[in-house]
Amino acid sequence: MTNEIFKAISYLQGMVKKTNSQYSLDRYERALDELVRHHEKSGDPQKLAYSAWRNAGIALKKRSKYLVSDSEAVWDYLPASTSSIHEHMFVDILNRSILNERYRKILQFLYEGLSVEEIALREGATKEQVRVWISRARAAFRLLWEVA
């Protein structure tokens, strides 16, 4: 890792200290990943940090297009068929060991009809964090559904 990348990471950490929003933390993680992936880069550390920050913002903006509202059912976006087939496939996907335990739990809560607020209370997390978990759990579910 170049000295410039170390300085860019330090600069990036200074940028994120000014906020505590979940979006900024997600953006920071993506930017940090980019800097670590491209550890051989050299140049002005401030520009490297800003570039990674900007690219992370673009990626998160693209991801936000695929977010679904809190009130949507787990399989509202899936092809139409009978609910018994959906339920059978849903249970099958939940039982797969490759599904992250947190995502499995979130999907089960959604299946039971719990709201974001109720999940946040049960999990001891903020509503914003639960929304992120829901988004990621649904994305993982979609991938497994397509394979099923």
TIVEX-301253 format. One line per field, with one value per atom (N, C-alpha, C): x, y, z; residue number from 1; atom name; residue in three letters. Coordinates in nm, 3 decimals. Atoms other than C-alpha are relative to their C-alpha. Layout:
// residues N
x <- c(X/...)
y <- c(Y/...)
z <- c(Z/...)
k <- c(NUM/...)
a <- c(CA/...)
r <- c(Ala/...)
***
This chain:
// residues 148
x <- c(0.086/0.000/0.091/-0.084/0.141/-0.026/0.012/0.198/-0.118/0.112/-0.055/-0.135/0.125/-0.325/-0.021/0.012/-0.252/-0.049/0.043/-0.288/-0.143/0.137/-0.607/-0.099/0.086/-0.755/-0.015/0.004/-0.664/-0.089/0.083/-0.825/-0.148/0.137/-1.136/-0.059/0.046/-1.160/-0.035/0.030/-1.147/-0.131/0.125/-1.433/-0.121/0.115/-1.659/-0.021/0.013/-1.592/-0.102/0.090/-1.808/-0.147/0.140/-2.124/-0.019/0.031/-2.298/-0.118/0.113/-2.560/0.039/-0.025/-2.592/0.047/-0.039/-2.565/0.149/-0.141/-2.230/0.091/-0.082/-2.100/0.008/-0.001/-2.203/0.089/-0.080/-2.044/0.149/-0.139/-1.725/0.053/-0.044/-1.707/0.030/-0.022/-1.744/0.124/-0.117/-1.485/0.128/-0.116/-1.245/0.031/-0.020/-1.296/0.070/-0.061/-1.208/0.147/-0.140/-0.890/0.086/-0.075/-0.782/0.016/-0.009/-0.864/0.104/-0.094/-0.655/0.120/-0.106/-0.374/0.130/-0.123/-0.108/-0.005/0.014/-0.242/0.090/-0.075/-0.039/-0.061/0.055/-0.126/-0.032/0.038/-0.265/-0.098/0.088/-0.416/-0.141/0.130/-0.696/-0.086/0.073/-0.797/-0.038/0.032/-0.778/-0.119/0.110/-1.006/-0.130/0.121/-1.255/-0.052/0.041/-1.257/-0.070/0.061/-1.329/-0.135/0.125/-1.597/-0.108/0.094/-1.761/-0.049/0.038/-1.756/-0.091/0.086/-1.908/-0.140/0.131/-2.188/-0.077/0.064/-2.259/-0.052/0.042/-2.271/-0.121/0.113/-2.506/-0.126/0.115/-2.731/-0.061/0.048/-2.755/-0.072/0.062/-2.832/-0.136/0.126/-3.110/-0.116/0.107/-3.305/-0.069/0.053/-3.357/-0.061/0.058/-3.475/-0.152/0.146/-3.833/-0.049/0.052/-4.057/-0.018/0.013/-4.099/-0.127/0.129/-4.458/-0.012/0.011/-4.384/0.029/-0.022/-4.406/0.133/-0.130/-4.091/0.001/-0.003/-4.194/-0.090/0.084/-4.401/0.058/-0.066/-4.147/0.025/-0.028/-4.136/-0.112/0.102/-4.324/-0.124/0.127/-4.688/-0.012/0.035/-4.777/-0.078/0.082/-4.970/0.081/-0.070/-4.886/0.058/-0.056/-4.831/0.137/-0.132/-4.545/0.097/-0.085/-4.407/0.042/-0.030/-4.430/0.099/-0.091/-4.260/0.141/-0.131/-3.976/0.063/-0.049/-3.946/0.062/-0.051/-3.903/0.127/-0.120/-3.654/0.120/-0.110/-3.445/0.045/-0.038/-3.458/0.085/-0.073/-3.322/0.136/-0.130/-3.023/0.111/-0.110/-2.697/0.079/-0.078/-2.551/-0.062/0.064/-2.800/0.051/-0.050/-2.651/-0.106/0.095/-2.809/-0.083/0.074/-2.904/-0.107/0.097/-3.071/-0.115/0.104/-3.255/-0.099/0.084/-3.385/-0.087/0.074/-3.487/-0.111/0.102/-3.669/-0.114/0.104/-3.852/-0.089/0.078/-3.958/-0.095/0.084/-4.086/-0.113/0.101/-4.270/-0.110/0.097/-4.437/-0.078/0.073/-4.548/0.047/-0.051/-4.332/0.040/-0.038/-4.272/0.148/-0.139/-3.932/0.019/-0.011/-3.997/0.004/0.002/-4.080/0.130/-0.127/-3.770/0.112/-0.103/-3.556/-0.004/0.012/-3.691/0.052/-0.044/-3.633/0.150/-0.143/-3.283/0.087/-0.076/-3.180/0.082/-0.068/-3.092/-0.085/0.077/-3.195/-0.085/0.085/-3.467/0.081/-0.083/-3.209/0.082/-0.080/-2.988/-0.088/0.091/-3.287/-0.038/0.033/-3.379/0.115/-0.116/-3.025/0.000/0.004/-3.053/-0.110/0.111/-3.390/0.039/-0.042/-3.249/0.099/-0.101/-2.952/-0.058/0.063/-3.163/-0.085/0.082/-3.403/0.086/-0.090/-3.114/0.054/-0.048/-2.972/-0.111/0.115/-3.320/-0.026/0.023/-3.364/0.098/-0.101/-3.037/-0.029/0.030/-3.130/-0.129/0.126/-3.482/0.025/-0.029/-3.341/0.068/-0.070/-3.124/-0.095/0.092/-3.410/-0.082)
y <- c(-0.117/0.000/0.124/-0.120/0.335/0.095/-0.099/0.615/0.094/-0.087/0.825/-0.063/0.070/0.561/0.007/-0.012/0.561/0.139/-0.137/0.938/0.024/-0.015/0.919/-0.066/0.069/0.668/0.085/-0.088/0.898/0.121/-0.115/1.190/-0.041/0.051/0.981/-0.020/0.018/0.892/0.134/-0.133/1.261/0.054/-0.045/1.327/-0.064/0.072/1.063/0.027/-0.031/1.170/0.111/-0.114/1.475/-0.040/0.044/1.267/-0.134/0.132/0.969/-0.064/0.058/0.895/-0.135/0.132/0.540/0.011/-0.019/0.663/0.036/-0.041/0.832/-0.115/0.115/0.522/-0.103/0.091/0.302/0.054/-0.064/0.549/-0.008/0.010/0.553/-0.142/0.138/0.171/-0.030/0.022/0.165/0.074/-0.078/0.440/-0.066/0.068/0.260/-0.127/0.120/-0.063/0.035/-0.041/0.121/0.035/-0.037/0.266/-0.123/0.121/-0.073/-0.086/0.077/-0.245/0.057/-0.067/0.011/0.055/-0.039/0.018/0.045/-0.037/0.074/0.141/-0.135/0.417/0.100/-0.109/0.727/0.130/-0.130/1.093/0.077/-0.084/1.364/-0.076/0.077/1.186/0.059/-0.063/1.440/-0.030/0.032/1.383/-0.147/0.143/1.006/-0.026/0.018/1.028/0.053/-0.057/1.257/-0.085/0.085/1.034/-0.126/0.121/0.724/0.035/-0.045/0.918/0.024/-0.028/1.035/-0.131/0.129/0.683/-0.080/0.070/0.540/0.060/-0.066/0.797/-0.041/0.043/0.701/-0.142/0.139/0.332/-0.011/0.004/0.394/0.057/-0.057/0.609/-0.104/0.105/0.326/-0.108/0.103/0.081/0.044/-0.049/0.303/-0.016/0.021/0.254/-0.134/0.135/-0.109/-0.025/0.015/-0.047/-0.005/0.008/-0.140/0.058/-0.064/0.025/-0.101/0.085/-0.108/-0.084/0.069/-0.213/-0.112/0.104/-0.440/-0.136/0.137/-0.811/-0.049/0.052/-1.019/-0.037/0.046/-1.157/0.080/-0.082/-0.872/0.021/-0.028/-0.829/-0.125/0.125/-1.195/-0.035/0.037/-1.358/-0.057/0.045/-1.434/-0.152/0.142/-1.788/-0.018/0.020/-1.948/0.029/-0.035/-1.837/-0.123/0.121/-2.198/-0.033/0.022/-2.230/0.103/-0.104/-1.897/-0.038/0.033/-2.010/-0.115/0.114/-2.342/0.042/-0.047/-2.171/0.093/-0.092/-1.902/-0.079/0.081/-2.163/-0.072/0.068/-2.353/0.095/-0.098/-2.039/0.038/-0.035/-1.950/-0.109/0.111/-2.294/-0.025/0.019/-2.268/0.058/-0.042/-2.244/0.117/-0.110/-1.990/0.136/-0.127/-1.725/0.047/-0.061/-1.495/-0.011/0.019/-1.557/0.126/-0.124/-1.192/0.018/-0.014/-1.186/-0.099/0.102/-1.506/0.050/-0.050/-1.350/0.117/-0.116/-1.024/-0.046/0.050/-1.213/-0.068/0.065/-1.419/0.105/-0.107/-1.102/0.064/-0.059/-0.955/-0.095/0.101/-1.278/-0.001/-0.002/-1.254/0.132/-0.126/-0.901/0.108/-0.101/-0.707/0.126/-0.128/-0.339/0.028/-0.041/-0.170/0.035/-0.040/-0.023/-0.121/0.120/-0.364/-0.079/0.070/-0.523/0.074/-0.081/-0.235/-0.024/0.026/-0.290/-0.138/0.137/-0.665/-0.017/0.017/-0.631/0.103/-0.102/-0.328/0.086/-0.079/-0.129/0.120/-0.116/0.198/-0.041/0.028/0.209/0.009/-0.015/0.326/-0.126/0.121/0.024/-0.117/0.109/-0.211/0.012/-0.018/-0.059/-0.048/0.049/-0.132/-0.153/0.146/-0.490/-0.057/0.046/-0.529/0.005/-0.014/-0.400/-0.110/0.102/-0.635/-0.141/0.132/-0.932/-0.027/0.017/-0.877/-0.023/0.020/-0.852/-0.143/0.138/-1.182/-0.098/0.085/-1.336/-0.005/-0.005/-1.221/-0.091/0.084/-1.388/-0.148/0.140/-1.713/-0.043/0.032/-1.697/-0.030/0.020/-1.666/-0.133/0.127/-1.973/-0.117/0.108/-2.176/-0.051)
z <- c(0.000/0.000/0.000/0.010/-0.097/0.117/-0.106/0.149/-0.028/0.038/-0.045/0.038/-0.036/0.012/0.151/-0.145/0.386/0.040/-0.029/0.392/-0.046/0.050/0.183/0.095/-0.098/0.429/0.125/-0.116/0.715/-0.026/0.037/0.534/-0.005/0.007/0.466/0.140/-0.138/0.835/0.063/-0.051/0.919/-0.054/0.062/0.676/0.069/-0.053/0.830/0.150/-0.143/1.192/0.024/-0.014/1.128/-0.003/0.012/1.084/0.068/-0.057/1.236/-0.072/0.074/0.970/-0.060/0.056/0.841/-0.145/0.139/0.483/-0.010/0.003/0.554/0.040/-0.040/0.729/-0.112/0.114/0.435/-0.111/0.104/0.197/0.036/-0.046/0.406/-0.023/0.018/0.399/-0.147/0.144/0.020/-0.048/0.040/-0.022/0.051/-0.058/0.210/-0.079/0.082/0.013/-0.131/0.127/-0.307/0.019/-0.024/-0.159/0.026/-0.030/-0.029/-0.126/0.124/-0.361/-0.096/0.091/-0.549/0.080/-0.093/-0.295/-0.068/0.070/-0.562/-0.057/0.056/-0.667/0.073/-0.061/-0.609/-0.049/0.035/-0.624/0.126/-0.112/-0.403/0.090/-0.090/-0.097/0.013/-0.012/-0.070/-0.123/0.123/-0.433/-0.006/-0.004/-0.388/0.092/-0.095/-0.084/-0.058/0.060/-0.261/-0.115/0.112/-0.567/0.050/-0.058/-0.358/0.063/-0.063/-0.164/-0.106/0.109/-0.487/-0.064/0.060/-0.639/0.092/-0.096/-0.322/-0.001/0.007/-0.339/-0.124/0.124/-0.700/0.014/-0.018/-0.610/0.092/-0.092/-0.318/-0.064/0.070/-0.535/-0.094/0.089/-0.789/0.081/-0.084/-0.508/0.050/-0.057/-0.374/-0.097/0.098/-0.698/0.021/-0.017/-0.598/0.138/-0.132/-0.243/-0.012/-0.003/-0.167/0.131/-0.121/0.087/0.112/-0.119/0.438/-0.003/-0.004/0.371/-0.101/0.101/0.075/0.061/-0.046/0.134/-0.055/0.039/0.098/-0.148/0.139/-0.242/-0.093/0.086/-0.387/-0.139/0.127/-0.665/-0.082/0.068/-0.765/-0.098/0.097/-1.056/0.069/-0.059/-0.989/-0.009/-0.006/-0.885/0.129/-0.119/-0.604/0.125/-0.123/-0.252/0.069/-0.063/-0.139/-0.058/0.061/-0.389/0.055/-0.057/-0.267/0.141/-0.139/0.092/0.008/-0.001/0.021/-0.039/0.045/-0.170/0.103/-0.102/0.098/0.115/-0.111/0.372/-0.043/0.050/0.155/-0.002/0.005/0.101/0.140/-0.139/0.472/0.063/-0.060/0.557/-0.063/0.064/0.325/0.086/-0.088/0.511/-0.057/0.056/0.267/0.029/-0.033/0.380/0.136/-0.122/0.644/0.111/-0.112/0.988/0.027/-0.023/1.031/-0.108/0.110/0.687/0.016/-0.023/0.768/0.105/-0.108/1.088/-0.048/0.051/0.912/-0.095/0.092/0.636/0.076/-0.080/0.897/0.068/-0.062/1.079/-0.103/0.105/0.751/-0.037/0.032/0.674/0.107/-0.110/1.015/0.004/0.009/0.927/0.095/-0.092/1.172/-0.077/0.060/1.099/0.029/-0.022/1.085/0.148/-0.140/1.429/0.093/-0.084/1.579/-0.012/0.019/1.426/0.072/-0.067/1.556/0.151/-0.144/1.908/0.036/-0.029/1.894/-0.013/0.028/1.755/0.071/-0.069/1.960/-0.095/0.103/1.648/-0.036/0.047/1.490/-0.120/0.116/1.226/-0.129/0.119/0.973/-0.024/0.014/1.041/-0.042/0.038/1.017/-0.147/0.143/0.679/-0.089/0.075/0.559/0.001/-0.009/0.685/-0.089/0.083/0.513/-0.147/0.139/0.187/-0.039/0.030/0.203/0.006/-0.011/0.315/-0.124/0.120/0.026/-0.123/0.113/-0.219/0.001/-0.011/-0.090/-0.034/0.029/-0.105/-0.150/0.146/-0.468/-0.074/0.066/-0.567/0.020/-0.027/-0.399/-0.069/0.067/-0.547/-0.147/0.142/-0.898/-0.026/0.013/-0.842/0.026/-0.040/-0.690/-0.116)
k <- c(1/1/1/2/2/2/3/3/3/4/4/4/5/5/5/6/6/6/7/7/7/8/8/8/9/9/9/10/10/10/11/11/11/12/12/12/13/13/13/14/14/14/15/15/15/16/16/16/17/17/17/18/18/18/19/19/19/20/20/20/21/21/21/22/22/22/23/23/23/24/24/24/25/25/25/26/26/26/27/27/27/28/28/28/29/29/29/30/30/30/31/31/31/32/32/32/33/33/33/34/34/34/35/35/35/36/36/36/37/37/37/38/38/38/39/39/39/40/40/40/41/41/41/42/42/42/43/43/43/44/44/44/45/45/45/46/46/46/47/47/47/48/48/48/49/49/49/50/50/50/51/51/51/52/52/52/53/53/53/54/54/54/55/55/55/56/56/56/57/57/57/58/58/58/59/59/59/60/60/60/61/61/61/62/62/62/63/63/63/64/64/64/65/65/65/66/66/66/67/67/67/68/68/68/69/69/69/70/70/70/71/71/71/72/72/72/73/73/73/74/74/74/75/75/75/76/76/76/77/77/77/78/78/78/79/79/79/80/80/80/81/81/81/82/82/82/83/83/83/84/84/84/85/85/85/86/86/86/87/87/87/88/88/88/89/89/89/90/90/90/91/91/91/92/92/92/93/93/93/94/94/94/95/95/95/96/96/96/97/97/97/98/98/98/99/99/99/100/100/100/101/101/101/102/102/102/103/103/103/104/104/104/105/105/105/106/106/106/107/107/107/108/108/108/109/109/109/110/110/110/111/111/111/112/112/112/113/113/113/114/114/114/115/115/115/116/116/116/117/117/117/118/118/118/119/119/119/120/120/120/121/121/121/122/122/122/123/123/123/124/124/124/125/125/125/126/126/126/127/127/127/128/128/128/129/129/129/130/130/130/131/131/131/132/132/132/133/133/133/134/134/134/135/135/135/136/136/136/137/137/137/138/138/138/139/139/139/140/140/140/141/141/141/142/142/142/143/143/143/144/144/144/145/145/145/146/146/146/147/147/147/148/148/148)
a <- c(N/CA/C/N/CA/C/N/CA/C/N/CA/C/N/CA/C/N/CA/C/N/CA/C/N/CA/C/N/CA/C/N/CA/C/N/CA/C/N/CA/C/N/CA/C/N/CA/C/N/CA/C/N/CA/C/N/CA/C/N/CA/C/N/CA/C/N/CA/C/N/CA/C/N/CA/C/N/CA/C/N/CA/C/N/CA/C/N/CA/C/N/CA/C/N/CA/C/N/CA/C/N/CA/C/N/CA/C/N/CA/C/N/CA/C/N/CA/C/N/CA/C/N/CA/C/N/CA/C/N/CA/C/N/CA/C/N/CA/C/N/CA/C/N/CA/C/N/CA/C/N/CA/C/N/CA/C/N/CA/C/N/CA/C/N/CA/C/N/CA/C/N/CA/C/N/CA/C/N/CA/C/N/CA/C/N/CA/C/N/CA/C/N/CA/C/N/CA/C/N/CA/C/N/CA/C/N/CA/C/N/CA/C/N/CA/C/N/CA/C/N/CA/C/N/CA/C/N/CA/C/N/CA/C/N/CA/C/N/CA/C/N/CA/C/N/CA/C/N/CA/C/N/CA/C/N/CA/C/N/CA/C/N/CA/C/N/CA/C/N/CA/C/N/CA/C/N/CA/C/N/CA/C/N/CA/C/N/CA/C/N/CA/C/N/CA/C/N/CA/C/N/CA/C/N/CA/C/N/CA/C/N/CA/C/N/CA/C/N/CA/C/N/CA/C/N/CA/C/N/CA/C/N/CA/C/N/CA/C/N/CA/C/N/CA/C/N/CA/C/N/CA/C/N/CA/C/N/CA/C/N/CA/C/N/CA/C/N/CA/C/N/CA/C/N/CA/C/N/CA/C/N/CA/C/N/CA/C/N/CA/C/N/CA/C/N/CA/C/N/CA/C/N/CA/C/N/CA/C/N/CA/C/N/CA/C/N/CA/C/N/CA/C/N/CA/C/N/CA/C/N/CA/C/N/CA/C/N/CA/C/N/CA/C/N/CA/C/N/CA/C/N/CA/C/N/CA/C/N/CA/C/N/CA/C/N/CA/C/N/CA/C/N/CA/C/N/CA/C/N/CA/C/N/CA/C/N/CA/C/N/CA/C/N/CA/C/N/CA/C/N/CA/C/N/CA/C/N/CA/C/N/CA/C/N/CA/C)
r <- c(Met/Met/Met/Thr/Thr/Thr/Asn/Asn/Asn/Glu/Glu/Glu/Ile/Ile/Ile/Phe/Phe/Phe/Lys/Lys/Lys/Ala/Ala/Ala/Ile/Ile/Ile/Ser/Ser/Ser/Tyr/Tyr/Tyr/Leu/Leu/Leu/Gln/Gln/Gln/Gly/Gly/Gly/Met/Met/Met/Val/Val/Val/Lys/Lys/Lys/Lys/Lys/Lys/Thr/Thr/Thr/Asn/Asn/Asn/Ser/Ser/Ser/Gln/Gln/Gln/Tyr/Tyr/Tyr/Ser/Ser/Ser/Leu/Leu/Leu/Asp/Asp/Asp/Arg/Arg/Arg/Tyr/Tyr/Tyr/Glu/Glu/Glu/Arg/Arg/Arg/Ala/Ala/Ala/Leu/Leu/Leu/Asp/Asp/Asp/Glu/Glu/Glu/Leu/Leu/Leu/Val/Val/Val/Arg/Arg/Arg/His/His/His/His/His/His/Glu/Glu/Glu/Lys/Lys/Lys/Ser/Ser/Ser/Gly/Gly/Gly/Asp/Asp/Asp/Pro/Pro/Pro/Gln/Gln/Gln/Lys/Lys/Lys/Leu/Leu/Leu/Ala/Ala/Ala/Tyr/Tyr/Tyr/Ser/Ser/Ser/Ala/Ala/Ala/Trp/Trp/Trp/Arg/Arg/Arg/Asn/Asn/Asn/Ala/Ala/Ala/Gly/Gly/Gly/Ile/Ile/Ile/Ala/Ala/Ala/Leu/Leu/Leu/Lys/Lys/Lys/Lys/Lys/Lys/Arg/Arg/Arg/Ser/Ser/Ser/Lys/Lys/Lys/Tyr/Tyr/Tyr/Leu/Leu/Leu/Val/Val/Val/Ser/Ser/Ser/Asp/Asp/Asp/Ser/Ser/Ser/Glu/Glu/Glu/Ala/Ala/Ala/Val/Val/Val/Trp/Trp/Trp/Asp/Asp/Asp/Tyr/Tyr/Tyr/Leu/Leu/Leu/Pro/Pro/Pro/Ala/Ala/Ala/Ser/Ser/Ser/Thr/Thr/Thr/Ser/Ser/Ser/Ser/Ser/Ser/Ile/Ile/Ile/His/His/His/Glu/Glu/Glu/His/His/His/Met/Met/Met/Phe/Phe/Phe/Val/Val/Val/Asp/Asp/Asp/Ile/Ile/Ile/Leu/Leu/Leu/Asn/Asn/Asn/Arg/Arg/Arg/Ser/Ser/Ser/Ile/Ile/Ile/Leu/Leu/Leu/Asn/Asn/Asn/Glu/Glu/Glu/Arg/Arg/Arg/Tyr/Tyr/Tyr/Arg/Arg/Arg/Lys/Lys/Lys/Ile/Ile/Ile/Leu/Leu/Leu/Gln/Gln/Gln/Phe/Phe/Phe/Leu/Leu/Leu/Tyr/Tyr/Tyr/Glu/Glu/Glu/Gly/Gly/Gly/Leu/Leu/Leu/Ser/Ser/Ser/Val/Val/Val/Glu/Glu/Glu/Glu/Glu/Glu/Ile/Ile/Ile/Ala/Ala/Ala/Leu/Leu/Leu/Arg/Arg/Arg/Glu/Glu/Glu/Gly/Gly/Gly/Ala/Ala/Ala/Thr/Thr/Thr/Lys/Lys/Lys/Glu/Glu/Glu/Gln/Gln/Gln/Val/Val/Val/Arg/Arg/Arg/Val/Val/Val/Trp/Trp/Trp/Ile/Ile/Ile/Ser/Ser/Ser/Arg/Arg/Arg/Ala/Ala/Ala/Arg/Arg/Arg/Ala/Ala/Ala/Ala/Ala/Ala/Phe/Phe/Phe/Arg/Arg/Arg/Leu/Leu/Leu/Leu/Leu/Leu/Trp/Trp/Trp/Glu/Glu/Glu/Val/Val/Val/Ala/Ala/Ala)
***
